[in-house]
Amino acid sequence: MVSELGATAKVEGAQEALYAYWAGLRRDGRLPSRADVRPADIKSFLPMLSLTEVGSDGRFRVRLAGTGLYGVYGAEITGRNLAEIYAGPAADYWRRELDGIVKDRRPAIGVHSQGWRGAPHLSVLWMRLPLATNGADVDMILGYDAVLGGDRAMKLVSGIRAA
């Protein structure tokens, strides 16, 4: 359970609700596609959602990042590829995680320290859900991130910021 990772009940409930929404889009064991996801159905999640495109060359590019993610990543990440967002061990971590989601065609959750951007007292509790245009081959990943680490964490992700 995500509560074992230090999540609040609110974050745990949000992840469970988003997972249930994603699972409800599956048909006959096939993965949902990006076209199946309707933003109006998941409005409350939008600030902390991302869509990551899986390139045919195996590269990952953030196609869309919610406004709340600006505070999490310290910059606008829409349109950037993995190597432009992370360096060193953080890039290796995300490469392994995203490669695993593509290969296994299964959702994943985890916790990642914000130490890579100078905030080791904060962590991101993340969830990634595979999407596939053809129902089988993952070509996009729906992400949800929540900051853990006290009151300061909530200040980091609040407010509207222009890209």
Backbone bond lengths (Angstrom), bond angles and torsions (degrees), N, CA, C in turn:
res aa  C-N    CA-C-N  psi(-1)  N-CA   C-N-CA  omega(-1)  CA-C   N-CA-C  phi
1 M - - - 1.441 - - 1.524 111.14 -
2 V 1.308 117.35 147.68 1.458 119.74 -177.97 1.523 112.06 -67.70
3 S 1.327 118.99 -21.02 1.462 120.43 177.73 1.522 110.95 -62.20
4 E 1.322 117.70 -28.01 1.461 121.55 177.49 1.525 110.81 -68.16
5 L 1.305 118.02 -18.36 1.458 122.44 179.18 1.525 111.76 -90.20
6 G 1.325 117.98 2.67 1.451 121.76 178.11 1.513 114.03 95.20
7 A 1.300 118.20 16.17 1.458 121.65 -178.43 1.521 111.04 -79.19
8 T 1.316 115.04 148.53 1.451 119.47 173.14 1.522 108.77 -76.16
9 A 1.322 115.82 164.84 1.465 119.77 178.15 1.523 110.58 -60.96
10 K 1.330 117.03 -34.38 1.462 120.82 179.65 1.533 111.00 -64.18
11 V 1.329 116.34 -46.42 1.462 120.56 179.69 1.521 110.08 -65.98
12 E 1.324 116.40 -44.21 1.457 120.39 179.22 1.525 110.66 -59.74
13 G 1.326 116.85 -43.33 1.467 120.98 178.52 1.513 112.08 -64.30
14 A 1.326 116.71 -38.51 1.464 120.49 179.37 1.518 110.39 -65.24
15 Q 1.328 116.96 -44.51 1.461 119.40 179.13 1.526 110.85 -63.38
16 E 1.313 116.64 -42.85 1.464 119.65 179.96 1.528 111.06 -63.35
17 A 1.330 116.86 -39.95 1.469 120.45 -179.81 1.526 111.11 -67.54
18 L 1.319 117.25 -42.36 1.465 119.77 179.49 1.530 110.40 -67.32
19 Y 1.323 116.78 -39.87 1.466 119.92 177.15 1.527 110.24 -61.91
20 A 1.323 116.98 -43.64 1.474 120.78 179.43 1.528 110.25 -61.93
21 Y 1.324 116.86 -40.03 1.468 120.43 177.49 1.528 109.64 -60.81
22 W 1.349 116.87 -49.67 1.465 122.07 -179.93 1.534 110.50 -60.07
23 A 1.319 116.38 -46.71 1.471 120.34 -178.85 1.527 110.82 -62.34
24 G 1.321 116.95 -33.80 1.462 121.37 178.62 1.524 113.12 -68.94
25 L 1.322 116.80 -17.39 1.470 121.14 178.33 1.526 112.30 -85.21
26 R 1.321 116.88 -14.40 1.474 120.69 -179.89 1.528 109.35 -71.07
27 R 1.304 115.62 143.27 1.466 121.44 177.97 1.519 108.45 -134.36
28 D 1.320 115.65 128.19 1.472 121.51 176.42 1.527 112.41 51.60
29 G 1.339 116.88 40.24 1.454 121.18 177.70 1.516 115.00 76.60
30 R 1.328 116.96 2.67 1.467 120.86 -179.26 1.526 109.56 -90.41
31 L 1.321 115.35 146.68 1.457 120.49 176.65 1.521 109.81 -69.77
32 P 1.328 116.83 146.42 1.469 118.56 173.76 1.522 110.03 -70.70
33 S 1.319 115.89 160.60 1.463 120.85 177.00 1.522 109.37 -105.11
34 R 1.311 116.48 170.09 1.463 120.87 175.76 1.522 109.75 -58.84
35 A 1.318 117.62 -36.27 1.462 121.28 -179.17 1.528 112.12 -64.95
36 D 1.322 117.80 -23.29 1.465 121.44 178.64 1.526 112.44 -75.58
37 V 1.323 116.92 -24.51 1.463 121.99 -177.14 1.518 108.97 -81.03
38 R 1.330 115.18 119.96 1.466 120.85 179.56 1.518 109.32 -108.06
39 P 1.336 117.94 111.84 1.465 120.38 -178.30 1.527 113.70 -52.18
40 A 1.310 118.12 -35.04 1.473 120.78 -179.99 1.525 111.71 -62.09
41 D 1.333 117.23 -25.64 1.465 121.11 179.89 1.527 112.56 -78.59
42 I 1.319 117.10 -18.16 1.468 120.78 -174.66 1.534 111.20 -130.66
43 K 1.320 115.78 37.07 1.467 122.17 -175.35 1.525 114.01 -51.92
44 S 1.319 117.02 -42.94 1.462 119.11 -175.80 1.526 112.81 -66.59
45 F 1.318 118.19 -18.97 1.458 122.14 -179.16 1.528 113.26 -90.67
46 L 1.313 117.11 -18.07 1.468 121.10 -169.62 1.524 115.49 -51.43
47 P 1.349 120.71 -41.87 1.469 118.23 -178.54 1.525 114.09 -60.01
48 M 1.322 118.40 -26.45 1.464 121.63 -175.73 1.527 112.94 -110.23
49 L 1.333 116.63 13.00 1.465 121.03 179.94 1.525 111.31 -95.43
50 S 1.324 113.95 153.64 1.454 120.86 172.08 1.519 108.75 -139.94
51 L 1.307 114.93 155.44 1.463 121.95 171.40 1.522 106.32 -122.39
52 T 1.311 115.75 121.38 1.453 121.39 -179.93 1.517 108.80 -111.71
53 E 1.303 115.08 124.54 1.462 122.02 -179.17 1.525 109.49 -85.67
54 V 1.323 115.51 135.17 1.458 121.84 177.07 1.522 106.90 -98.27
55 G 1.318 116.89 111.69 1.460 120.98 -177.90 1.517 112.16 -76.78
56 S 1.298 116.00 156.18 1.464 120.85 177.64 1.527 110.96 -64.22
57 D 1.343 116.36 -19.60 1.459 121.27 177.76 1.529 112.55 -89.92
58 G 1.360 116.13 5.30 1.453 120.56 179.21 1.515 114.31 84.77
59 R 1.326 116.92 2.98 1.460 120.29 177.94 1.515 109.88 -86.53
60 F 1.324 115.17 154.74 1.459 121.72 179.66 1.524 108.86 -114.94
61 R 1.336 115.55 133.31 1.463 121.28 179.17 1.516 108.67 -131.51
62 V 1.321 116.86 130.25 1.457 121.26 177.72 1.518 107.57 -74.89
63 R 1.293 114.91 111.72 1.457 120.37 -178.25 1.523 111.70 -82.80
64 L 1.334 115.44 -31.16 1.461 120.82 -178.42 1.520 109.01 -152.68
65 A 1.334 117.00 134.77 1.460 122.09 176.78 1.517 108.79 -133.07
66 G 1.320 116.35 128.76 1.459 121.58 179.37 1.523 112.03 -63.09
67 T 1.314 116.44 159.43 1.461 121.89 -176.61 1.522 112.99 -61.60
68 G 1.328 118.38 -30.52 1.460 121.29 178.71 1.510 113.49 -68.80
69 L 1.315 117.23 -19.68 1.466 120.76 -178.40 1.525 112.60 -76.72
70 Y 1.318 117.04 -15.99 1.460 119.75 176.24 1.524 109.61 -57.12
71 G 1.322 116.47 -45.81 1.462 121.21 179.24 1.512 113.16 -67.42
72 V 1.308 117.27 -33.18 1.459 121.50 179.66 1.523 110.73 -68.40
73 Y 1.321 116.84 -44.08 1.455 121.42 -174.16 1.529 113.80 -99.08
74 G 1.324 117.14 -8.49 1.458 120.55 177.29 1.514 114.54 76.08
75 A 1.323 116.60 8.61 1.459 121.39 -179.18 1.522 108.67 -168.78
76 E 1.304 116.05 167.59 1.467 121.13 173.04 1.529 107.31 -73.22
77 I 1.329 117.23 128.19 1.463 120.16 -179.23 1.521 112.65 -111.75
78 T 1.327 118.00 -5.09 1.462 120.48 177.46 1.532 109.26 -59.08
79 G 1.321 115.69 131.34 1.457 121.51 178.79 1.518 114.85 86.43
80 R 1.307 117.46 -7.02 1.464 120.42 -178.45 1.526 111.15 -92.76
81 N 1.334 115.04 149.47 1.461 118.31 174.35 1.523 108.83 -92.85
82 L 1.311 115.29 169.48 1.455 122.36 -175.17 1.526 112.45 -52.19
83 A 1.317 117.42 -45.14 1.465 121.74 -177.64 1.528 112.69 -66.63
84 E 1.331 117.89 -21.83 1.465 121.08 177.89 1.526 111.82 -83.96
85 I 1.316 117.13 -18.51 1.461 121.11 -179.20 1.519 111.20 -94.74
86 Y 1.315 116.64 -42.96 1.462 122.80 -174.68 1.520 111.08 -120.33
87 A 1.330 114.47 157.80 1.470 121.02 173.32 1.527 108.25 -135.86
88 G 1.311 115.80 160.28 1.460 121.97 173.66 1.513 114.44 57.09
89 P 1.336 116.67 -135.49 1.464 121.06 -176.64 1.534 113.85 -59.45
90 A 1.330 117.77 -34.63 1.471 119.92 179.01 1.527 110.06 -64.71
91 A 1.311 117.83 -41.13 1.471 121.10 177.99 1.521 110.31 -65.17
92 D 1.335 116.71 -41.30 1.467 120.80 178.47 1.526 111.04 -62.72
93 Y 1.334 115.68 -42.67 1.461 121.28 178.70 1.524 110.63 -56.94
94 W 1.338 116.09 -52.47 1.463 119.60 -176.97 1.523 112.75 -68.20
95 R 1.296 117.46 -34.09 1.471 120.89 176.66 1.540 108.90 -60.79
96 R 1.345 117.00 -48.24 1.474 120.60 179.06 1.522 111.58 -60.54
97 E 1.322 116.77 -46.27 1.465 120.73 -177.42 1.533 111.30 -63.56
98 L 1.319 116.58 -48.52 1.463 120.03 -177.97 1.526 111.56 -68.91
99 D 1.322 117.30 -39.52 1.466 120.03 175.63 1.529 110.53 -59.01
100 G 1.327 116.53 -40.89 1.467 120.77 179.02 1.516 112.67 -63.20
101 I 1.324 116.93 -39.87 1.469 121.06 178.75 1.522 110.33 -64.84
102 V 1.327 116.07 -42.00 1.464 120.17 179.09 1.531 110.17 -65.05
103 K 1.317 116.38 -47.06 1.466 121.23 -177.27 1.536 111.90 -66.11
104 D 1.345 116.38 -47.99 1.466 121.03 -174.67 1.527 113.51 -82.72
105 R 1.343 115.62 -18.35 1.472 121.10 -178.68 1.525 111.58 58.14
106 R 1.342 114.24 37.85 1.458 120.19 -177.76 1.521 109.91 -132.93
107 P 1.332 117.24 150.64 1.466 120.77 175.36 1.527 110.56 -64.04
108 A 1.319 115.40 161.05 1.457 121.02 176.68 1.516 109.10 -147.35
109 I 1.343 114.95 151.51 1.463 121.35 173.18 1.515 107.89 -131.53
110 G 1.312 115.71 159.26 1.448 120.30 177.18 1.514 111.05 -174.19
111 V 1.318 114.74 179.75 1.458 122.00 177.36 1.520 106.85 -125.03
112 H 1.327 115.55 134.64 1.459 120.35 179.85 1.521 108.62 -130.31
113 S 1.324 116.76 127.42 1.459 122.44 179.93 1.528 110.67 -66.72
114 Q 1.307 115.21 145.47 1.458 120.84 175.23 1.533 111.18 -89.43
115 G 1.320 116.78 13.73 1.459 121.37 178.27 1.515 112.90 -56.32
116 W 1.324 117.56 -32.12 1.469 121.99 -179.99 1.524 112.35 -61.08
117 R 1.339 116.42 -22.22 1.469 118.03 177.35 1.517 112.72 -115.36
118 G 1.355 115.05 23.45 1.457 120.53 173.92 1.513 115.17 84.11
119 A 1.314 118.83 19.47 1.464 122.23 179.72 1.538 109.88 -131.23
120 P 1.354 117.57 64.53 1.462 119.97 -176.01 1.526 114.16 -65.01
121 H 1.334 118.12 -14.99 1.464 121.68 178.27 1.531 111.68 -81.40
122 L 1.324 117.23 -5.01 1.457 122.03 178.94 1.522 110.24 -115.00
123 S 1.303 115.56 149.70 1.466 121.76 174.92 1.518 108.57 -135.80
124 V 1.312 114.83 156.86 1.463 121.01 175.04 1.516 107.41 -109.37
125 L 1.313 115.38 122.70 1.462 121.21 171.14 1.525 104.93 -89.72
126 W 1.326 116.08 115.73 1.458 120.15 -172.63 1.526 111.28 -117.27
127 M 1.303 113.77 154.83 1.457 122.14 172.48 1.517 106.77 -137.07
128 R 1.326 116.64 136.50 1.449 121.81 178.05 1.524 108.92 -128.31
129 L 1.334 115.40 130.91 1.461 122.99 -175.58 1.530 109.30 -120.87
130 P 1.325 117.29 122.74 1.464 119.99 -177.32 1.524 112.66 -73.04
131 L 1.325 115.32 142.95 1.463 123.07 174.97 1.524 107.80 -126.46
132 A 1.318 116.86 147.21 1.460 120.62 -177.41 1.518 110.15 -145.09
133 T 1.310 116.72 120.32 1.462 121.05 179.57 1.522 111.24 -56.72
134 N 1.341 116.27 -40.25 1.470 119.89 -178.87 1.526 113.01 -93.94
135 G 1.335 116.71 6.04 1.453 120.91 178.33 1.521 114.58 84.54
136 A 1.329 117.47 -7.09 1.465 120.07 -175.93 1.531 113.51 -129.86
137 D 1.321 117.33 -47.35 1.464 121.28 -174.74 1.526 110.49 -93.93
138 V 1.318 116.40 115.46 1.468 121.27 -175.58 1.520 110.01 -64.62
139 D 1.334 115.51 121.09 1.463 120.33 177.93 1.526 112.43 -122.58
140 M 1.329 116.30 -3.95 1.454 121.29 177.29 1.525 107.68 -154.31
141 I 1.329 116.01 151.42 1.455 121.42 -179.87 1.523 107.99 -129.19
142 L 1.331 115.36 124.79 1.458 122.18 176.99 1.526 107.45 -88.58
143 G 1.324 116.96 124.31 1.459 121.02 -177.54 1.514 112.72 -116.52
144 Y 1.328 115.56 150.21 1.458 122.77 174.02 1.522 106.84 -136.33
145 D 1.325 116.92 125.44 1.459 122.51 -179.26 1.521 110.17 -121.01
146 A 1.330 115.68 139.63 1.460 121.74 174.50 1.519 107.77 -132.48
147 V 1.326 116.80 136.01 1.454 121.68 -179.36 1.520 109.30 -85.63
148 L 1.330 115.59 133.32 1.460 122.88 175.25 1.515 108.09 -114.60
149 G 1.324 116.15 140.30 1.463 117.83 176.19 1.510 114.23 142.63
150 G 1.289 118.87 27.28 1.458 120.84 173.34 1.512 114.60 94.89
151 D 1.333 113.80 -169.18 1.461 121.39 -175.48 1.521 112.32 -61.18
152 R 1.322 117.46 -36.57 1.462 120.13 -179.46 1.523 111.00 -60.61
153 A 1.317 116.46 -34.86 1.458 120.40 -179.49 1.518 110.58 -61.29
154 M 1.304 117.57 -40.84 1.461 120.18 -178.93 1.526 110.83 -66.64
155 K 1.327 118.12 -32.72 1.459 120.87 177.57 1.522 111.15 -67.86
156 L 1.318 116.43 -32.88 1.468 120.00 -179.48 1.519 112.91 -64.76
157 V 1.321 117.27 -32.79 1.449 118.88 -173.31 1.517 113.45 -106.99
158 S 1.324 117.74 8.77 1.455 118.97 -179.85 1.516 110.52 -94.01
159 G 1.315 115.04 158.46 1.452 120.11 175.93 1.510 112.42 92.56
160 I 1.341 114.76 167.23 1.456 121.66 179.31 1.515 107.50 -109.31
161 R 1.315 115.51 130.94 1.450 119.90 179.95 1.520 108.79 -124.53
162 A 1.290 115.56 140.63 1.473 119.76 177.72 1.524 109.38 -77.85
163 A 1.310 115.37 147.51 1.472 119.81 178.96 1.505 110.18 -76.24
